[in-house]
Amino acid sequence: MPIDLGIVKQYGNLELLAKQMVEGFITGLHKSPYHGFSVEFAEHRLYNTGEGTRHIDWKVFAKTDRLYTKRYEEETNLRCQILIDNSSSMYYPEKDWGKIRFSIVAAACLAYMLQRQRDAVGVAAFSDTIEWETPIKSTPTHIHNVFLRLQQMLDQPVPNKKTDAAKIIHQVADKIHRRSLIIIFSDMLENSEHQQELFSALQHLKHNRHEVLLFHTIDKKTEDAFEFADRPYIFVDLESGERVKLQPSQVREYYREQIARQFQDLKLKCGQYKIDFIEADIAQSIDQILLAYLIKRAKMK
C-alpha cells in the first residue's frame, strides 16, 4: 500500500484518508503472517488465580462460565506522544514537500489506530521550537481536533525554519512524567557537531522510562543513494540558503560515505539505548509504520 502523496490534497479530507488506509492495512494484516497482532481493544482479561476478586465481571461469567476481570483505563490504555519535525529539511523534495507530507499522513494513520484501541494520543510539531501541540487524550472530540491540526499543517505548509531536535526532545522528556510511547518523525539531519547533543536527548527519553519509536524519514533515492542525473545541479541548503553548483558524479562517492556514517551512528546509538529505529523511505509503504507501532505496543502490554 504505497502512499501516492499526489492524492492527498485531491482527497480533501485527511481524516477519511487515514481511516481508509488503516482499514486497508488491518484487512491485509489478518491475511498476513502477522495476523496474531490485536488491533481491537479488549475491555476484559482472563482472571489469574490468586488475584483479588473485586473486579471479576460476574455477568460475563454467567454467560461464558469463565472468569474475566474488568480492565480499567489506567491499566489498559497507552499514552502516546507523536512528534513531527517541521523544519526546512523536511520540505524536501521541493516538488511535493514529500517528507513532511509523508510524516503528516503517517501521524494521522497512527492517531486513528490509537483511537481504535482507545489509547490516548497527543501530537506536536517542532522546528527549533515546539510550534504547536495538543494534549494527550483519547476522546473522539480530541482525536477529531488532532486531525484538524494535521489537516491545517498539510494545507498550509510553512517552510524555511531551522531545526533543534535535541532541544525539543529534552523538553518533551522533561514535560511528560508518566511512562509513554514517544513516536518521532524526523530526518535527523542535524549538523555533525550537534550529533552528540541529539544522542544525549534520545538517551534522556529512555532514562525517563519512555518507549521510543524513531521513524527516520528520508527520500532514500536521493538523500541516501544520491541518485541524480549526471548533469550540473544547484544544491540549496534549505535551512541556511547556501547554494552550491556541482556535478553529482563528482561528489557522489564522498557524499555516500559521509551520510552512511551519520545514519549508521544514529542507528547504533538507537540500538544502544533500546530505541526502535525504523527507516521510513517516503517512496515506500506506510504499512511498515503501522506494523512497527503494533509490535511496540504489544511489547508494552
FIKEPA-404971 format. One record per residue (C-alpha): z, y, x; residue number from 1. Coordinates in nm, 2 decimals. Each point is the difference from the previous one (the first is absolute). Last residue first. Example, Ala and Ser with C-alpha at 12.3 -4.5 7.8 and 13.67 -1.06 7.14 Angstrom:
REM FIKEPA-404971
pt zz 0.71&yy -0.11&xx 1.37&seq 2 .
pt zz 0.07&yy -0.34&xx -0.14&seq 1 .
END
This chain:
REM FIKEPA-404971
pt zz 2.74&yy -0.46&xx 0.14&seq 301 .
pt zz -0.12&yy 0.19&xx 0.30&seq 300 .
pt zz -0.23&yy -0.26&xx 0.13&seq 299 .
pt zz -0.19&yy -0.02&xx -0.33&seq 298 .
pt zz -0.04&yy 0.38&xx 0.01&seq 297 .
pt zz -0.16&yy -0.02&xx 0.35&seq 296 .
pt zz -0.25&yy -0.27&xx -0.11&seq 295 .
pt zz -0.08&yy 0.20&xx -0.32&seq 294 .
pt zz -0.06&yy 0.32&xx 0.20&seq 293 .
pt zz -0.22&yy -0.18&xx 0.25&seq 292 .
pt zz -0.20&yy -0.14&xx -0.29&seq 291 .
pt zz -0.05&yy 0.34&xx -0.16&seq 290 .
pt zz -0.12&yy 0.15&xx 0.33&seq 289 .
pt zz -0.22&yy -0.29&xx 0.09&seq 288 .
pt zz -0.16&yy 0.02&xx -0.34&seq 287 .
pt zz -0.12&yy 0.36&xx 0.06&seq 286 .
pt zz -0.32&yy -0.15&xx 0.14&seq 285 .
pt zz -0.17&yy 0.13&xx 0.32&seq 284 .
pt zz -0.19&yy 0.31&xx 0.10&seq 283 .
pt zz 0.32&yy 0.21&xx 0.02&seq 282 .
pt zz 0.14&yy -0.23&xx 0.27&seq 281 .
pt zz 0.37&yy -0.05&xx -0.07&seq 280 .
pt zz 0.14&yy -0.17&xx 0.30&seq 279 .
pt zz 0.34&yy -0.13&xx -0.12&seq 278 .
pt zz 0.32&yy 0.03&xx 0.21&seq 277 .
pt zz 0.31&yy -0.14&xx -0.15&seq 276 .
pt zz 0.30&yy 0.15&xx 0.18&seq 275 .
pt zz 0.22&yy -0.25&xx 0.18&seq 274 .
pt zz 0.10&yy 0.26&xx 0.27&seq 273 .
pt zz -0.16&yy -0.19&xx 0.28&seq 272 .
pt zz -0.30&yy -0.08&xx -0.21&seq 271 .
pt zz -0.04&yy 0.36&xx -0.10&seq 270 .
pt zz 0.03&yy 0.10&xx 0.37&seq 269 .
pt zz -0.28&yy -0.26&xx 0.09&seq 268 .
pt zz -0.23&yy 0.14&xx -0.27&seq 267 .
pt zz 0.05&yy 0.36&xx 0.11&seq 266 .
pt zz -0.06&yy -0.09&xx 0.37&seq 265 .
pt zz -0.31&yy -0.19&xx -0.11&seq 264 .
pt zz -0.14&yy 0.30&xx -0.19&seq 263 .
pt zz 0.04&yy 0.23&xx 0.30&seq 262 .
pt zz -0.14&yy -0.25&xx 0.25&seq 261 .
pt zz -0.30&yy -0.08&xx -0.23&seq 260 .
pt zz -0.06&yy 0.38&xx -0.04&seq 259 .
pt zz -0.01&yy 0.05&xx 0.37&seq 258 .
pt zz -0.22&yy -0.30&xx 0.09&seq 257 .
pt zz -0.24&yy 0.07&xx -0.29&seq 256 .
pt zz -0.03&yy 0.37&xx 0.11&seq 255 .
pt zz -0.08&yy -0.10&xx 0.36&seq 254 .
pt zz -0.27&yy -0.25&xx -0.11&seq 253 .
pt zz -0.15&yy 0.24&xx -0.25&seq 252 .
pt zz -0.01&yy 0.31&xx 0.22&seq 251 .
pt zz -0.36&yy 0.04&xx 0.12&seq 250 .
pt zz -0.14&yy -0.22&xx -0.29&seq 249 .
pt zz 0.13&yy 0.25&xx -0.25&seq 248 .
pt zz -0.21&yy 0.29&xx 0.14&seq 247 .
pt zz 0.20&yy 0.32&xx 0.02&seq 246 .
pt zz 0.08&yy 0.34&xx -0.15&seq 245 .
pt zz 0.37&yy 0.08&xx -0.03&seq 244 .
pt zz 0.16&yy 0.22&xx -0.26&seq 243 .
pt zz 0.37&yy 0.10&xx -0.02&seq 242 .
pt zz 0.10&yy 0.08&xx -0.36&seq 241 .
pt zz 0.37&yy -0.08&xx 0.09&seq 240 .
pt zz 0.07&yy -0.23&xx -0.30&seq 239 .
pt zz -0.34&yy -0.15&xx -0.09&seq 238 .
pt zz -0.10&yy -0.04&xx 0.37&seq 237 .
pt zz -0.38&yy 0.05&xx -0.03&seq 236 .
pt zz -0.26&yy -0.23&xx 0.16&seq 235 .
pt zz -0.35&yy 0.16&xx 0.04&seq 234 .
pt zz -0.24&yy -0.29&xx 0.03&seq 233 .
pt zz -0.29&yy -0.09&xx 0.24&seq 232 .
pt zz -0.19&yy -0.32&xx -0.08&seq 231 .
pt zz 0.08&yy -0.37&xx 0.04&seq 230 .
pt zz 0.11&yy -0.07&xx -0.36&seq 229 .
pt zz 0.37&yy -0.02&xx -0.04&seq 228 .
pt zz 0.22&yy -0.31&xx 0.02&seq 227 .
pt zz 0.33&yy 0.12&xx 0.15&seq 226 .
pt zz 0.15&yy -0.35&xx -0.04&seq 225 .
pt zz 0.34&yy 0.13&xx -0.11&seq 224 .
pt zz -0.06&yy 0.34&xx -0.16&seq 223 .
pt zz -0.36&yy -0.06&xx -0.09&seq 222 .
pt zz -0.02&yy -0.35&xx -0.16&seq 221 .
pt zz 0.37&yy -0.03&xx -0.06&seq 220 .
pt zz 0.03&yy 0.30&xx -0.23&seq 219 .
pt zz 0.38&yy 0.00&xx 0.02&seq 218 .
pt zz 0.32&yy -0.03&xx -0.20&seq 217 .
pt zz 0.28&yy -0.17&xx 0.18&seq 216 .
pt zz 0.19&yy -0.13&xx -0.30&seq 215 .
pt zz 0.36&yy -0.01&xx 0.12&seq 214 .
pt zz 0.23&yy -0.21&xx -0.22&seq 213 .
pt zz 0.37&yy 0.07&xx 0.07&seq 212 .
pt zz 0.33&yy -0.16&xx -0.11&seq 211 .
pt zz 0.29&yy 0.23&xx 0.02&seq 210 .
pt zz 0.32&yy -0.09&xx 0.17&seq 209 .
pt zz 0.09&yy 0.35&xx 0.14&seq 208 .
pt zz -0.08&yy -0.13&xx 0.35&seq 207 .
pt zz -0.34&yy -0.11&xx -0.14&seq 206 .
pt zz -0.09&yy 0.35&xx -0.11&seq 205 .
pt zz 0.13&yy 0.15&xx 0.33&seq 204 .
pt zz -0.22&yy -0.24&xx 0.20&seq 203 .
pt zz -0.30&yy 0.15&xx -0.18&seq 202 .
pt zz 0.11&yy 0.34&xx 0.11&seq 201 .
pt zz 0.06&yy -0.11&xx 0.36&seq 200 .
pt zz -0.35&yy -0.14&xx 0.02&seq 199 .
pt zz -0.14&yy 0.33&xx -0.13&seq 198 .
pt zz 0.19&yy 0.19&xx 0.26&seq 197 .
pt zz -0.12&yy -0.24&xx 0.27&seq 196 .
pt zz -0.36&yy 0.06&xx -0.11&seq 195 .
pt zz 0.03&yy 0.38&xx 0.02&seq 194 .
pt zz -0.16&yy 0.04&xx 0.34&seq 193 .
pt zz -0.29&yy -0.21&xx -0.12&seq 192 .
pt zz -0.08&yy 0.25&xx -0.27&seq 191 .
pt zz 0.06&yy -0.16&xx -0.34&seq 190 .
pt zz -0.28&yy -0.18&xx -0.17&seq 189 .
pt zz 0.23&yy -0.21&xx -0.22&seq 188 .
pt zz -0.30&yy -0.07&xx -0.24&seq 187 .
pt zz 0.26&yy 0.02&xx -0.28&seq 186 .
pt zz 0.10&yy -0.18&xx -0.32&seq 185 .
pt zz 0.37&yy -0.07&xx 0.01&seq 184 .
pt zz 0.20&yy -0.24&xx -0.23&seq 183 .
pt zz 0.38&yy 0.02&xx 0.02&seq 182 .
pt zz 0.18&yy -0.28&xx -0.18&seq 181 .
pt zz 0.36&yy 0.11&xx -0.07&seq 180 .
pt zz 0.36&yy -0.05&xx 0.11&seq 179 .
pt zz 0.19&yy 0.29&xx -0.16&seq 178 .
pt zz 0.06&yy 0.31&xx 0.20&seq 177 .
pt zz -0.35&yy 0.16&xx -0.01&seq 176 .
pt zz 0.03&yy 0.35&xx 0.15&seq 175 .
pt zz 0.06&yy -0.07&xx 0.36&seq 174 .
pt zz -0.28&yy -0.26&xx 0.03&seq 173 .
pt zz -0.23&yy 0.23&xx -0.19&seq 172 .
pt zz 0.07&yy 0.29&xx 0.24&seq 171 .
pt zz -0.06&yy -0.22&xx 0.30&seq 170 .
pt zz -0.33&yy -0.11&xx -0.15&seq 169 .
pt zz -0.10&yy 0.36&xx -0.05&seq 168 .
pt zz 0.08&yy 0.10&xx 0.36&seq 167 .
pt zz -0.19&yy -0.29&xx 0.14&seq 166 .
pt zz -0.30&yy 0.05&xx -0.22&seq 165 .
pt zz -0.06&yy 0.36&xx 0.12&seq 164 .
pt zz -0.35&yy 0.08&xx -0.11&seq 163 .
pt zz -0.21&yy 0.31&xx -0.01&seq 162 .
pt zz -0.19&yy 0.12&xx -0.31&seq 161 .
pt zz -0.36&yy 0.09&xx -0.04&seq 160 .
pt zz -0.07&yy -0.19&xx -0.33&seq 159 .
pt zz 0.11&yy 0.08&xx -0.35&seq 158 .
pt zz -0.13&yy -0.25&xx -0.26&seq 157 .
pt zz -0.01&yy 0.12&xx -0.36&seq 156 .
pt zz -0.12&yy -0.29&xx -0.21&seq 155 .
pt zz 0.17&yy -0.28&xx 0.20&seq 154 .
pt zz 0.32&yy 0.18&xx 0.04&seq 153 .
pt zz 0.00&yy 0.10&xx -0.36&seq 152 .
pt zz -0.05&yy -0.37&xx -0.09&seq 151 .
pt zz 0.28&yy -0.10&xx 0.22&seq 150 .
pt zz 0.23&yy 0.25&xx -0.17&seq 149 .
pt zz -0.11&yy -0.12&xx -0.34&seq 148 .
pt zz 0.04&yy -0.36&xx 0.09&seq 147 .
pt zz 0.36&yy 0.07&xx 0.11&seq 146 .
pt zz 0.06&yy 0.18&xx -0.33&seq 145 .
pt zz -0.11&yy -0.32&xx -0.18&seq 144 .
pt zz 0.24&yy -0.20&xx 0.21&seq 143 .
pt zz 0.28&yy 0.24&xx -0.10&seq 142 .
pt zz -0.08&yy -0.03&xx -0.37&seq 141 .
pt zz -0.01&yy -0.38&xx 0.02&seq 140 .
pt zz 0.35&yy -0.01&xx 0.16&seq 139 .
pt zz 0.04&yy -0.15&xx 0.34&seq 138 .
pt zz 0.15&yy 0.28&xx 0.21&seq 137 .
pt zz 0.00&yy 0.13&xx 0.36&seq 136 .
pt zz -0.03&yy 0.38&xx -0.03&seq 135 .
pt zz -0.34&yy 0.15&xx 0.08&seq 134 .
pt zz -0.12&yy 0.17&xx 0.31&seq 133 .
pt zz -0.20&yy 0.30&xx 0.11&seq 132 .
pt zz -0.12&yy 0.15&xx 0.33&seq 131 .
pt zz 0.25&yy -0.17&xx 0.22&seq 130 .
pt zz -0.07&yy 0.19&xx 0.32&seq 129 .
pt zz -0.23&yy -0.05&xx 0.31&seq 128 .
pt zz -0.23&yy -0.19&xx -0.24&seq 127 .
pt zz 0.17&yy -0.17&xx -0.29&seq 126 .
pt zz -0.06&yy -0.14&xx -0.34&seq 125 .
pt zz 0.29&yy -0.17&xx -0.19&seq 124 .
pt zz 0.01&yy -0.28&xx -0.25&seq 123 .
pt zz 0.30&yy -0.15&xx -0.18&seq 122 .
pt zz 0.04&yy -0.35&xx -0.14&seq 121 .
pt zz 0.25&yy -0.20&xx -0.20&seq 120 .
pt zz -0.08&yy -0.36&xx -0.08&seq 119 .
pt zz -0.06&yy -0.12&xx -0.36&seq 118 .
pt zz -0.24&yy -0.27&xx 0.13&seq 117 .
pt zz -0.30&yy 0.14&xx -0.18&seq 116 .
pt zz 0.11&yy 0.35&xx 0.11&seq 115 .
pt zz -0.01&yy -0.11&xx 0.37&seq 114 .
pt zz -0.35&yy -0.13&xx -0.06&seq 113 .
pt zz -0.10&yy 0.34&xx -0.15&seq 112 .
pt zz 0.15&yy 0.19&xx 0.29&seq 111 .
pt zz -0.18&yy -0.24&xx 0.25&seq 110 .
pt zz -0.33&yy 0.07&xx -0.17&seq 109 .
pt zz 0.06&yy 0.37&xx 0.02&seq 108 .
pt zz 0.09&yy -0.02&xx 0.36&seq 107 .
pt zz -0.32&yy -0.19&xx 0.08&seq 106 .
pt zz -0.21&yy 0.26&xx -0.19&seq 105 .
pt zz 0.17&yy 0.29&xx 0.20&seq 104 .
pt zz -0.03&yy -0.18&xx 0.33&seq 103 .
pt zz -0.37&yy -0.07&xx -0.05&seq 102 .
pt zz -0.05&yy 0.36&xx -0.10&seq 101 .
pt zz 0.18&yy 0.12&xx 0.31&seq 100 .
pt zz -0.20&yy -0.23&xx 0.24&seq 99 .
pt zz -0.34&yy 0.07&xx -0.16&seq 98 .
pt zz -0.02&yy 0.37&xx 0.00&seq 97 .
pt zz -0.35&yy -0.06&xx -0.16&seq 96 .
pt zz -0.25&yy 0.16&xx 0.24&seq 95 .
pt zz 0.27&yy 0.11&xx 0.24&seq 94 .
pt zz 0.09&yy -0.34&xx 0.12&seq 93 .
pt zz 0.29&yy 0.09&xx 0.04&seq 92 .
pt zz 0.24&yy 0.20&xx -0.20&seq 91 .
pt zz 0.29&yy -0.20&xx 0.13&seq 90 .
pt zz -0.03&yy 0.18&xx 0.33&seq 89 .
pt zz 0.09&yy 0.33&xx -0.18&seq 88 .
pt zz 0.34&yy -0.11&xx -0.11&seq 87 .
pt zz 0.08&yy -0.15&xx -0.34&seq 86 .
pt zz 0.19&yy -0.31&xx 0.13&seq 85 .
pt zz 0.12&yy -0.18&xx -0.31&seq 84 .
pt zz 0.36&yy -0.12&xx -0.02&seq 83 .
pt zz 0.09&yy -0.26&xx -0.27&seq 82 .
pt zz 0.38&yy -0.04&xx -0.07&seq 81 .
pt zz 0.10&yy -0.33&xx -0.17&seq 80 .
pt zz 0.32&yy -0.11&xx -0.17&seq 79 .
pt zz 0.00&yy -0.36&xx -0.10&seq 78 .
pt zz 0.15&yy -0.11&xx -0.33&seq 77 .
pt zz 0.19&yy -0.33&xx -0.05&seq 76 .
pt zz 0.36&yy 0.05&xx 0.07&seq 75 .
pt zz 0.06&yy 0.37&xx -0.08&seq 74 .
pt zz -0.23&yy -0.04&xx -0.30&seq 73 .
pt zz 0.19&yy -0.29&xx -0.15&seq 72 .
pt zz -0.08&yy -0.37&xx -0.01&seq 71 .
pt zz 0.14&yy -0.20&xx -0.28&seq 70 .
pt zz 0.12&yy -0.35&xx 0.09&seq 69 .
pt zz -0.18&yy -0.31&xx -0.11&seq 68 .
pt zz 0.14&yy -0.34&xx -0.09&seq 67 .
pt zz -0.24&yy -0.25&xx -0.15&seq 66 .
pt zz 0.01&yy -0.16&xx -0.35&seq 65 .
pt zz -0.32&yy 0.20&xx -0.07&seq 64 .
pt zz 0.07&yy 0.17&xx -0.33&seq 63 .
pt zz 0.38&yy 0.00&xx -0.01&seq 62 .
pt zz 0.01&yy 0.08&xx 0.37&seq 61 .
pt zz -0.22&yy 0.31&xx -0.06&seq 60 .
pt zz 0.24&yy 0.12&xx -0.26&seq 59 .
pt zz 0.29&yy -0.08&xx 0.24&seq 58 .
pt zz -0.12&yy 0.24&xx 0.26&seq 57 .
pt zz 0.25&yy -0.06&xx 0.29&seq 56 .
pt zz 0.13&yy 0.33&xx 0.13&seq 55 .
pt zz 0.37&yy -0.07&xx -0.03&seq 54 .
pt zz -0.03&yy -0.35&xx 0.14&seq 53 .
pt zz 0.10&yy 0.07&xx 0.36&seq 52 .
pt zz -0.19&yy -0.20&xx 0.26&seq 51 .
pt zz 0.11&yy -0.34&xx 0.12&seq 50 .
pt zz -0.31&yy -0.18&xx -0.10&seq 49 .
pt zz -0.31&yy 0.22&xx 0.01&seq 48 .
pt zz -0.14&yy 0.13&xx -0.32&seq 47 .
pt zz -0.38&yy 0.03&xx -0.01&seq 46 .
pt zz -0.13&yy 0.35&xx 0.00&seq 45 .
pt zz -0.07&yy 0.24&xx -0.29&seq 44 .
pt zz -0.19&yy 0.32&xx -0.06&seq 43 .
pt zz -0.31&yy -0.12&xx 0.20&seq 42 .
pt zz -0.26&yy 0.27&xx 0.08&seq 41 .
pt zz -0.36&yy -0.12&xx 0.05&seq 40 .
pt zz -0.21&yy 0.00&xx 0.31&seq 39 .
pt zz 0.15&yy -0.33&xx 0.14&seq 38 .
pt zz -0.17&yy -0.13&xx 0.30&seq 37 .
pt zz -0.09&yy -0.37&xx -0.03&seq 36 .
pt zz -0.37&yy 0.07&xx -0.06&seq 35 .
pt zz -0.04&yy 0.08&xx 0.37&seq 34 .
pt zz -0.25&yy -0.28&xx 0.06&seq 33 .
pt zz -0.23&yy 0.18&xx -0.25&seq 32 .
pt zz -0.07&yy -0.03&xx -0.37&seq 31 .
pt zz 0.31&yy 0.17&xx -0.12&seq 30 .
pt zz -0.06&yy 0.27&xx 0.26&seq 29 .
pt zz -0.35&yy 0.08&xx -0.14&seq 28 .
pt zz 0.15&yy 0.09&xx -0.33&seq 27 .
pt zz 0.27&yy 0.20&xx 0.17&seq 26 .
pt zz -0.26&yy 0.19&xx 0.20&seq 25 .
pt zz -0.21&yy 0.08&xx -0.30&seq 24 .
pt zz 0.31&yy 0.13&xx -0.19&seq 23 .
pt zz 0.08&yy 0.21&xx 0.31&seq 22 .
pt zz -0.34&yy 0.15&xx 0.02&seq 21 .
pt zz -0.01&yy 0.07&xx -0.38&seq 20 .
pt zz 0.34&yy 0.17&xx 0.01&seq 19 .
pt zz -0.09&yy 0.21&xx 0.30&seq 18 .
pt zz -0.32&yy 0.12&xx -0.17&seq 17 .
pt zz 0.18&yy 0.09&xx -0.32&seq 16 .
pt zz 0.26&yy 0.20&xx 0.19&seq 15 .
pt zz -0.27&yy 0.17&xx 0.22&seq 14 .
pt zz -0.18&yy 0.13&xx -0.31&seq 13 .
pt zz -0.34&yy 0.17&xx 0.04&seq 12 .
pt zz -0.18&yy -0.32&xx 0.08&seq 11 .
pt zz -0.28&yy 0.21&xx 0.15&seq 10 .
pt zz 0.25&yy 0.14&xx 0.24&seq 9 .
pt zz 0.10&yy -0.34&xx 0.13&seq 8 .
pt zz -0.35&yy -0.15&xx -0.01&seq 7 .
pt zz -0.11&yy 0.12&xx 0.34&seq 6 .
pt zz 0.32&yy -0.15&xx 0.15&seq 5 .
pt zz -0.16&yy -0.34&xx -0.03&seq 4 .
pt zz 0.31&yy -0.21&xx 0.06&seq 3 .
pt zz -0.07&yy -0.36&xx 0.11&seq 2 .
pt zz 0.11&yy -0.27&xx -0.25&seq 1 .
END
